């Protein structure tokens, strides 16, 4: 799963790896992968060196790699928020349902 900040106030990576789960599927086999992430995972260091979750539009991209995306969805953060870097989320938790 990758994240993209569509209109960041500072230079950000085009896409960031936010979480992953390696699966081996047989032909025709289907499984559902669920990712849970903290909003603080969207934080970056602002000009004052504080961790900031910036309001704006984001995209979630899911695929085999950043070059092979199969699903894309967007969401909006409505307010800026500063978070404690010690408790900031870094990876989305992944679980698999059969």
N, C-alpha and C positions, 0 to 999 in steps of 0.2 A: 504494500500500500504506500502510495506516495502522496505528498501534499504540495500544493502550489498556492502561494500568496499572490493573488491576481494583481493587486495594486499597492505594493508596500511603499512606505515612505522612505525606506532605505534600500540599498541593493541587497537582494536576497537570492539564494539559489533558485533556479528555474523550477526544479522539483527537488524535494527532500524525501529520502526514505523514512517513512514514519513507523513501519512495522512490517513483519513478514511471517509467513508460515509456509514451510516447504511441504508440498503434498505430492504423493505419487498416486496417480489414478490410472485405472485400467480403461480401455476403450469403452465409452458409454457410461462410465461410473461418474456419479455426481456427489459432491459434498458441499456443505455450506460452511464458509469461514466467516467468523464474526470478529471484528476488531473493536476494542474499547480503548479510547484514548482520553487523556485529560486535556482540557482546554489549554492548560499551561504548556502543553507540548508545542503549541503554536508560538510561544514566546521567543524573542530574540533580544540581544543587547542593544538598547537604544543609545543615543548620543551621550547620555549621562551614565552609561554603563549599568543601567537597571534592566532587568528582564521585563519585557513588555509584550503583552498580547494586544495587537493593534486591531481596531475595528476595520472591517472591510470584507471583501469577498474572497473565498478560498475554494479550491477544488480538491477533491479526493480522487485519485487515479489508482485503479487496481489492475494488475496484469502480471505477465510473466517477467517483465523487466520494464524499465522506464521507457524503452523503445517499443514495447509490445503491450500496449494498454488495451484492456477489454471492457472495463467499466469506468465511467466518469460521472461524478455528481458534484454539485456545488452547495455551499452554505455561506451564511453571512454572520459575522460577529458584529454586534450592534454597539458595543462600548469598549473603549480602551481599558486595559487593566494591567497593573504592575503586579508581578508575582515574585515569591521568594525563590531564588535560584536553587536553594537547598532542597526544595520539595517539587521542583519543576519536573514534569513528565518528559521522558526522552523517547520511549518506545511504546507503541500501542500493544496491548495484550491481545493475543489471538487465541481463539478456540475453534474447534472443528466439530460440526454436527454431521452425523451420517444421513 
